[in-house]
Amino acid sequence: MEKKKFRINIVDIVILLIILAAAVIGYSFMHRETVVETKNIRYTIELTDNPIGFSENIEIGDDITDNIKNYYMGKVVEKKTVPFSKLVADKENGVWKDSQCDDRETVILTLEAPVTESGSDLKVNGYFVVKGGLEIAVKGPSYAGRGYILTVER
């Protein structure tokens, strides 16, 4: 028996070129970058259970970053201080009551930041995700605190 040698002919080359072109076109459709516009939003964060005088360290114009991953969160445009309150059980009446602590304060900050919108997420500088109710740890130039994102204004 004779062994047949495999020879590449013009039809084989055309078929390979068609397969290669289809792969390149498919890859370009699958890995297309979406153009995303950047816009500014304002959102409000609440820093809870801070010592009295904590708010004096915060200045309008401070840059705030995430204390865990060091992502930029925005610039402080407004600050408000309210007394810290927590829920305590009233065992005599069997209810929960809101009790104010005299030696603690809550700071409510309004931040402004450039965000990109991807799907249902708003991301500051493409990294920090802004969502209402999200628990956060923040730091500024000379302070750090924990709290929650309260509101997001688009």
Beta strands, then each sheet from edge to edge (+ up, - down):
strand 1: 38-51
strand 2: 63-66
strand 3: 72-90
strand 4: 95-118
strand 5: 121-124
strand 6: 128-130
strand 7: 135-139
strand 8: 144-153
sheet 1: 6+ 5- 4+ 1- 8+ 7- 2+ 3-
end
